[in-house]
């Protein structure tokens, strides 16, 4: 018997994936581009509304408007396979970065609790990373066990998690606002998102200093030396744009920073996957779910970064780059006991969301592989069902094996995983945007809904809105190719092999 879900439940399912990025994107972005990072995260979250509009249009055309189906319809099998490789790269890294981030928060809570009870334990960065990797591996193996047996989380589970998350977010916003209002020194905003305020670390510039040698110069890190030591970056060079580099170079710098914040917009593909389960009227409910997702993620993900900048002292904040929300909790106004309880609440909620994102990544990747295999891309051996549980266990085994290799290869480093993860996110979006643009010219049939800003010229229509979105996505994706060395190399190798 078929059952359908409300837009509230659909939004909860997507937010369990999309909202989890709030736990790690702030630290990754600030480490990459400096203290102006919160503005770029805000920009990415605002732009997410435009990207989501592309997905809504695709869902109005196809019951399941995922990347593979849309790209294949628009541009053929070869580019569809390429887009699936980018999407699989996204899914393969969603699990590891979520698991490692959950591990970082758990280790941070244990350390802080031990200090509170008079048993100081301050593990080194490598120790924390290794412990976080171990926790991530255990969570991944657990969800491998569940998915092999066909045990999936229901929309009820997702809705309950979002109830608890909402309580945490409301408390975080309220307590942070009170702290800022009562302490004048915390009433500050990050530096403006201007080229002069960008401070890229060595990993964030990639090959740019070699391609544009007269446009970048070494500059001091935004963080003091003692804070940099805490993040093991005291010897790594940092780069800024030359003062009179020109408007074009300044724009490139802005787009670089925008690209390093793009992983805040993960989880959009989940919207296409839940579309077929939405109750009637499907399109209206999809629009409602999309708006709830936009508003919730805009407030949660963006405000975390702004609160972290305002509340956590500059010389202390780098210590919390891997568990930024815990850092906010420990620097709020109030007694330490109360703050420690709030940190525990944050970690529990984070564990539920981040663990859920691991599960979603396995389910999503398995779904993509099943659709691809229907076209003969993968052999029947991979599609063979489990004799007892009826699941495509070999595909699940492959996905989980790749995720475990990513966890081991990263050694629990959230930043490394985040930079690679952003590669898959941006390229899957770029292919989706281009495919929908091509379909505007290839398939001129009536649509239930279109991305706005279209100009009519006689019998033709010029899709300005979707064209601008696709162009910006490919521009950022292209800049990411030359600024994310590890992500580019690993992404290209993954695409060729996969």
C-alpha positions as CSV (number, residue, x, y, z in Angstrom):
1,X,0.0,0.0,0.0
2,X,1.4,3.4,-1.0
3,X,1.7,6.1,1.6
4,X,2.5,9.8,1.1
5,X,4.1,12.3,3.4
6,X,3.3,15.9,4.3
7,X,5.6,18.8,3.3
8,X,6.6,19.1,7.0
9,X,8.0,15.5,7.0
10,X,9.7,16.1,3.6
11,X,11.4,19.2,4.9
12,X,12.5,17.3,8.1
13,X,14.1,14.5,5.9
14,X,16.0,17.0,3.8
15,X,17.0,19.1,6.9
16,X,18.4,16.1,8.6
17,X,21.0,16.0,5.8
18,X,21.3,19.7,4.9
19,X,21.2,21.0,8.5
20,X,24.1,18.8,9.6
21,X,26.5,21.0,7.7
22,X,26.0,23.7,10.3
23,X,28.1,21.7,12.7
24,X,31.3,21.9,10.6
25,X,31.1,24.4,7.7
26,X,31.9,27.5,9.9
27,X,35.2,26.2,11.1
28,X,36.2,24.8,7.6
29,X,35.3,28.1,5.9
30,X,37.1,30.4,8.4
31,X,40.2,28.2,8.3
32,X,40.2,28.5,4.5
33,X,39.4,32.2,3.9
34,X,39.8,34.0,7.2
35,X,37.5,35.9,9.5
36,X,35.2,37.2,6.7
37,X,33.9,33.6,6.3
38,X,30.5,34.1,7.9
39,X,29.4,36.5,5.2
40,X,30.3,34.0,2.5
41,X,28.3,31.3,4.3
42,X,25.4,33.7,4.4
43,X,25.8,34.3,0.7
44,X,25.8,30.6,-0.1
45,X,22.7,30.0,2.0
46,X,20.9,32.8,0.1
47,X,22.1,31.4,-3.2
48,X,20.7,28.0,-2.1
49,X,17.2,29.3,-2.7
50,X,18.1,29.8,-6.4
51,X,19.7,26.3,-6.7
52,X,16.7,24.8,-5.0
53,X,14.5,26.5,-7.6
54,X,16.3,24.5,-10.3
55,X,15.5,21.3,-8.4
56,X,11.9,22.3,-8.0
57,X,11.6,22.8,-11.8
58,X,13.2,19.4,-12.4
59,X,10.8,17.8,-10.0
60,X,7.9,19.4,-11.9
61,X,9.1,17.6,-15.0
62,X,10.2,14.3,-13.6
63,X,8.7,12.4,-10.7
64,X,12.2,11.8,-9.4
65,X,14.1,14.7,-10.7
66,X,17.6,13.7,-9.5
67,X,20.8,14.6,-11.3
68,X,21.2,11.4,-13.3
69,X,17.7,11.4,-14.8
70,X,17.8,15.0,-15.7
71,X,21.3,15.2,-17.2
72,X,20.7,12.0,-19.2
73,X,17.5,13.4,-20.7
74,X,19.2,16.7,-21.6
75,X,22.7,15.8,-22.6
76,X,23.0,12.1,-23.1
77,X,24.6,9.1,-21.3
78,X,28.2,10.2,-21.2
79,X,27.6,13.5,-19.4
80,X,25.0,11.8,-17.2
81,X,27.7,9.3,-16.1
82,X,30.1,12.1,-15.4
83,X,27.4,13.9,-13.3
84,X,26.8,10.7,-11.4
85,X,30.5,10.4,-10.6
86,X,30.4,13.9,-9.1
87,X,27.2,13.0,-7.2
88,X,28.7,9.8,-5.9
89,X,31.9,11.6,-4.9
90,X,29.5,13.9,-2.9
91,X,27.7,10.9,-1.3
92,X,30.9,9.0,-0.5
93,X,32.2,12.0,1.4
94,X,29.0,13.0,3.1
95,X,29.2,10.1,5.4
96,X,32.8,10.5,6.4
97,X,32.7,14.2,7.1
98,X,29.5,13.8,9.1
99,X,30.9,10.9,11.1
100,X,34.2,12.6,11.8
101,X,32.4,15.8,12.8
102,X,30.2,13.8,15.2
103,X,33.4,12.3,16.6
104,X,35.1,15.7,17.0
105,X,32.1,16.9,19.0
106,X,32.0,13.8,21.2
107,X,35.7,13.9,22.0
108,X,35.5,17.7,22.7
109,X,32.6,17.0,25.2
110,X,34.6,14.2,27.0
111,X,37.6,16.5,27.3
112,X,35.6,19.4,28.6
113,X,33.8,17.2,31.1
114,X,37.0,15.6,32.4
115,X,38.5,19.1,32.9
116,X,35.3,20.2,34.8
117,X,35.5,17.3,37.2
118,X,39.2,17.9,37.9
119,X,40.8,15.3,35.6
120,X,42.4,17.5,32.9
121,X,42.6,15.7,29.5
122,X,43.8,17.8,26.6
123,X,44.6,15.4,23.7
124,X,46.7,16.6,20.8
125,X,45.1,17.4,17.5
126,X,46.2,14.1,16.0
127,X,44.8,12.2,18.9
128,X,41.4,14.0,18.6
129,X,41.4,13.3,14.8
130,X,42.2,9.6,15.2
131,X,39.5,9.2,17.9
132,X,37.0,11.0,15.7
133,X,37.9,8.8,12.8
134,X,37.4,5.7,14.9
135,X,33.9,6.9,16.0
136,X,33.1,7.7,12.4
137,X,34.1,4.2,11.3
138,X,31.9,2.6,14.0
139,X,28.9,4.7,13.0
140,X,29.4,3.9,9.3
141,X,29.7,0.2,10.0
142,X,26.5,0.3,12.1
143,X,24.5,1.9,9.2
144,X,26.1,-0.6,6.8
145,X,24.5,-3.3,9.0
146,X,21.1,-1.6,9.0
147,X,21.0,-0.9,5.3
148,X,22.2,-4.4,4.4
149,X,19.1,-5.7,6.3
150,X,16.8,-3.1,4.8
151,X,16.1,-1.2,8.0
152,X,15.5,2.4,7.1
153,X,14.6,5.4,9.2
154,X,11.0,6.6,8.8
155,X,9.8,10.1,8.3
156,X,8.6,9.9,11.9
157,X,12.2,9.5,13.0
158,X,13.3,12.5,10.9
159,X,10.5,14.7,12.3
160,X,11.3,13.8,15.9
161,X,15.0,14.6,15.4
162,X,14.0,18.0,13.9
163,X,11.8,18.7,17.0
164,X,14.8,18.2,19.2
165,X,17.0,20.2,16.9
166,X,14.6,23.1,16.8
167,X,14.6,23.3,20.6
168,X,18.4,23.4,20.5
169,X,18.5,26.0,17.8
170,X,16.0,28.3,19.6
171,X,17.9,27.9,22.8
172,X,21.2,28.6,21.0
173,X,19.9,31.8,19.3
174,X,18.2,33.1,22.5
175,X,21.2,32.5,24.8
176,X,23.7,33.8,22.2
177,X,21.6,36.9,21.7
178,X,21.4,37.5,25.4
179,X,25.2,37.0,25.8
180,X,25.9,39.5,23.0
181,X,23.5,42.1,24.3
182,X,24.9,42.0,27.9
183,X,28.6,42.0,26.9
184,X,29.5,45.0,24.7
185,X,32.9,43.5,23.6
186,X,30.9,40.8,21.8
187,X,28.8,43.3,19.8
188,X,30.8,43.0,16.6
189,X,30.4,41.7,13.1
190,X,33.0,39.9,11.0
191,X,35.2,41.9,8.5
192,X,33.3,42.9,5.3
193,X,33.5,40.3,2.5
194,X,35.9,42.5,0.5
195,X,39.1,41.3,-1.3
196,X,41.3,43.1,1.2
197,X,39.9,41.1,4.1
198,X,40.5,37.7,2.6
199,X,43.3,35.5,4.2
200,X,43.6,32.2,2.4
201,X,45.5,29.4,4.0
202,X,48.0,27.4,1.9
203,X,45.4,24.7,1.0
204,X,42.8,27.2,0.0
205,X,44.8,28.8,-2.9
206,X,45.8,25.7,-4.6
207,X,47.6,26.5,-7.9
208,X,46.5,30.1,-7.9
209,X,49.8,31.7,-6.8
210,X,51.5,29.9,-9.7
211,X,48.9,30.8,-12.2
212,X,48.6,34.5,-11.0
213,X,52.0,35.1,-9.3
214,X,51.7,38.9,-9.2
215,X,48.2,38.8,-7.7
216,X,48.8,36.9,-4.4
217,X,51.2,37.7,-1.6
218,X,52.0,36.1,1.7
219,X,50.4,37.8,4.7
220,X,50.1,37.0,8.4
221,X,47.4,34.6,9.5
222,X,44.2,36.1,11.0
223,X,44.8,34.0,14.1
224,X,47.5,34.7,16.6
225,X,50.5,32.3,16.7
226,X,49.4,30.4,19.8
227,X,46.0,29.7,18.2
228,X,47.6,28.7,15.0
229,X,49.7,26.2,16.9
230,X,46.5,24.6,18.2
231,X,45.5,23.9,14.6
232,X,48.9,22.7,13.6
233,X,49.3,25.5,11.0
234,X,51.9,27.7,12.5
235,X,54.4,27.1,9.7
236,X,51.9,27.1,6.8
237,X,51.9,30.3,4.7
238,X,48.8,32.4,4.3
239,X,47.9,34.5,1.3
240,X,46.1,37.6,0.5
241,X,45.4,39.6,-2.7
242,X,47.8,42.3,-3.7
243,X,46.5,45.7,-2.8
244,X,46.1,47.1,-6.3
245,X,45.4,43.8,-8.1
246,X,42.4,45.1,-9.9
247,X,38.7,44.4,-10.0
248,X,39.0,41.1,-11.9
249,X,41.4,39.6,-9.4
250,X,39.3,40.9,-6.6
251,X,36.3,39.1,-8.1
252,X,38.3,35.9,-8.4
253,X,39.2,36.2,-4.7
254,X,35.5,36.6,-3.8
255,X,34.6,33.6,-5.9
256,X,37.4,31.6,-4.3
257,X,36.0,32.4,-0.8
258,X,32.5,31.6,-2.0
259,X,33.6,28.3,-3.3
260,X,35.3,27.3,-0.1
261,X,32.0,28.0,1.7
262,X,29.9,26.0,-0.7
263,X,29.6,22.8,1.4
264,X,27.1,24.7,3.5
265,X,24.7,23.9,0.6
266,X,24.8,20.1,0.8
267,X,21.8,17.8,0.8
268,X,19.8,19.4,-2.1
269,X,19.6,16.1,-4.0
270,X,17.5,14.7,-1.1
271,X,14.7,17.1,-2.1
272,X,14.5,15.3,-5.5
273,X,14.4,11.9,-3.8
274,X,11.5,12.8,-1.4
275,X,9.5,14.4,-4.2
276,X,7.7,11.2,-5.3
277,X,6.6,10.6,-1.7
278,X,4.9,14.0,-1.2
279,X,1.2,14.0,-0.9
280,X,-1.2,15.9,-3.2
281,X,-0.9,18.7,-4.3
282,X,2.7,17.6,-4.9
283,X,4.1,20.8,-6.5
284,X,2.5,23.1,-3.9
285,X,3.8,21.0,-1.1
286,X,7.3,20.8,-2.7
287,X,7.4,24.6,-2.7
288,X,6.3,24.8,0.9
289,X,9.0,22.2,1.9
290,X,11.6,24.1,-0.1
291,X,10.8,27.4,1.7
292,X,10.9,25.8,5.2
293,X,14.3,24.2,4.3
294,X,15.6,27.5,3.1
295,X,14.5,29.5,6.1
296,X,15.6,26.9,8.7
297,X,19.1,26.3,7.1
298,X,19.5,30.1,6.6
299,X,19.0,30.8,10.3
300,X,20.8,27.8,11.7
301,X,23.9,27.5,9.4
302,X,24.5,31.3,9.0
303,X,23.9,32.3,12.6
304,X,26.3,29.7,14.0
305,X,29.2,31.4,12.1
306,X,28.2,34.9,13.1
307,X,27.7,33.9,16.8
308,X,31.0,32.1,16.8
309,X,32.8,35.2,15.5
310,X,31.1,37.5,18.1
311,X,31.2,35.3,21.1
312,X,34.4,33.2,20.9
313,X,37.6,35.3,21.4
314,X,39.8,35.4,18.2
315,X,42.8,33.8,19.9
316,X,40.6,30.9,21.2
317,X,38.3,30.3,18.2
318,X,40.7,28.2,16.1
319,X,40.7,25.6,18.9
320,X,37.0,25.0,18.1
321,X,37.1,25.0,14.3
322,X,36.2,21.3,14.4
323,X,33.4,21.7,17.0
324,X,32.3,25.3,16.6
325,X,28.9,25.1,18.2
326,X,30.5,23.6,21.4
327,X,32.8,26.6,21.4
328,X,29.9,28.9,21.3
329,X,28.2,27.1,24.2
330,X,31.3,27.2,26.4
331,X,31.7,31.0,25.9
332,X,28.1,32.0,26.6
333,X,27.1,34.0,29.7
334,X,26.2,31.9,32.7
335,X,27.5,29.3,35.1
336,X,29.9,26.6,33.8
337,X,27.6,23.8,34.9
338,X,24.7,25.1,32.8
339,X,27.0,25.6,29.8
340,X,28.4,22.1,30.1
341,X,24.8,20.7,30.1
342,X,24.0,22.8,27.0
343,X,27.2,21.5,25.3
344,X,26.0,17.9,26.0
345,X,22.6,18.7,24.5
346,X,24.3,20.2,21.4
347,X,26.5,17.1,21.0
348,X,23.5,14.7,21.4
349,X,21.5,16.6,18.8
350,X,24.6,16.8,16.5
351,X,25.2,13.1,16.9
352,X,21.6,12.4,15.8
353,X,21.8,14.7,12.8
354,X,25.3,13.8,11.7
355,X,24.6,10.1,12.1
356,X,21.4,10.5,10.1
357,X,23.4,12.2,7.4
358,X,25.7,9.1,7.2
359,X,22.6,6.9,6.8
360,X,21.1,9.2,4.2
361,X,24.4,9.2,2.2
362,X,24.4,5.4,2.0
363,X,20.7,5.3,1.0
364,X,21.1,8.1,-1.5
365,X,24.3,6.5,-3.1
366,X,22.6,3.1,-3.3
367,X,19.5,4.7,-5.0
368,X,21.7,6.4,-7.6
369,X,23.7,3.2,-8.3
370,X,20.4,1.3,-8.7
371,X,19.1,3.8,-11.3
372,X,22.4,3.8,-13.1
373,X,22.6,0.0,-13.2
374,X,19.2,-0.1,-14.8
375,X,20.9,1.4,-17.9
376,X,23.5,-1.4,-17.9
377,X,26.3,0.8,-16.5
378,X,26.9,-1.7,-13.8
379,X,26.8,-5.5,-14.2
380,X,24.0,-7.6,-12.9
381,X,26.3,-9.1,-10.3
382,X,26.2,-5.8,-8.4
383,X,22.4,-5.7,-8.6
384,X,21.9,-9.2,-7.3
385,X,19.7,-9.0,-4.2
386,X,20.7,-10.4,-0.8
387,X,19.4,-14.0,-0.4
388,X,17.8,-13.2,3.0
389,X,17.1,-9.5,3.1
390,X,16.5,-8.7,-0.6
391,X,18.8,-5.6,-0.6
392,X,21.4,-4.7,-3.2
393,X,24.1,-5.6,-0.6
394,X,27.0,-5.5,-3.0
395,X,26.3,-1.9,-3.9
396,X,26.0,-1.1,-0.2
397,X,29.3,-2.9,0.5
398,X,31.0,-0.8,-2.2
399,X,29.7,2.5,-0.9
400,X,30.6,1.7,2.7
401,X,34.1,0.5,1.7
402,X,34.7,3.8,-0.1
403,X,33.5,5.7,2.9
404,X,35.7,3.8,5.3
405,X,38.7,4.4,2.9
406,X,37.9,8.1,3.0
407,X,37.8,8.1,6.8
408,X,41.1,6.3,7.1
409,X,42.7,8.4,4.3
410,X,41.7,11.7,6.0
411,X,42.9,10.5,9.4
412,X,39.9,12.2,10.9
413,X,40.8,15.7,9.5
414,X,37.5,17.5,9.0
415,X,39.1,20.2,6.9
416,X,40.5,17.8,4.4
417,X,37.2,16.0,4.1
418,X,35.3,19.2,3.8
419,X,37.4,20.6,1.0
420,X,37.0,17.4,-1.0
421,X,33.3,17.2,-0.2
422,X,32.7,20.7,-1.6
423,X,34.1,19.5,-5.0
424,X,31.4,16.9,-5.4
425,X,28.7,19.2,-4.2
426,X,29.5,22.1,-6.6
427,X,30.0,19.8,-9.7
428,X,26.8,17.9,-9.2
429,X,24.9,21.2,-8.9
430,X,26.6,22.6,-12.0
431,X,25.7,19.6,-14.1
432,X,22.1,19.8,-12.9
433,X,21.9,23.5,-13.7
434,X,23.3,23.0,-17.2
435,X,21.0,20.1,-17.9
436,X,17.9,22.1,-16.9
437,X,19.1,25.0,-19.1
438,X,19.5,22.7,-22.1
439,X,16.1,21.2,-21.5
440,X,14.5,24.7,-21.8
441,X,15.5,24.6,-25.5
442,X,15.3,20.9,-26.1
443,X,11.9,20.2,-24.4
444,X,9.5,23.2,-24.9
445,X,6.5,21.4,-23.4
446,X,4.5,23.2,-20.7
447,X,5.9,22.9,-17.2
448,X,4.0,23.2,-14.0
449,X,6.6,25.6,-12.7
450,X,9.7,27.3,-14.0
451,X,12.7,29.1,-12.5
452,X,11.6,32.9,-12.8
453,X,13.1,35.6,-15.0
454,X,12.3,34.4,-18.5
455,X,12.0,36.8,-21.5
456,X,9.6,36.0,-24.3
457,X,10.7,36.8,-27.9
458,X,8.0,35.8,-30.4
459,X,7.6,32.0,-29.9
460,X,11.0,31.7,-28.2
461,X,11.8,32.1,-24.5
462,X,15.2,33.2,-23.1
463,X,15.7,31.6,-19.6
464,X,17.7,34.4,-18.0
465,X,17.2,33.1,-14.4
466,X,18.3,29.5,-14.8
467,X,21.1,30.7,-17.2
468,X,22.6,32.9,-14.6
469,X,22.3,30.2,-11.9
470,X,24.1,27.6,-14.2
471,X,26.8,30.1,-15.2
472,X,27.6,31.0,-11.6
473,X,27.7,27.3,-10.6
474,X,30.1,26.5,-13.4
475,X,32.2,29.6,-12.6
476,X,32.6,28.6,-8.9
477,X,33.2,24.9,-9.9
478,X,35.9,26.0,-12.4
479,X,37.7,28.1,-9.8
480,X,37.4,25.2,-7.3
481,X,39.4,23.1,-9.8
482,X,42.5,25.3,-9.4
483,X,42.1,26.1,-5.7
484,X,41.4,22.7,-4.2
485,X,44.4,20.6,-5.2
486,X,43.6,17.5,-3.1
487,X,39.9,17.6,-4.0
488,X,40.6,18.1,-7.7
489,X,43.1,15.3,-7.9
490,X,41.0,12.9,-5.9
491,X,37.8,13.9,-7.7
492,X,39.3,13.4,-11.1
493,X,40.7,10.0,-10.1
494,X,37.4,9.0,-8.6
495,X,35.5,10.1,-11.8
496,X,37.9,8.2,-14.1
497,X,37.8,5.0,-12.0
498,X,34.1,5.1,-11.2
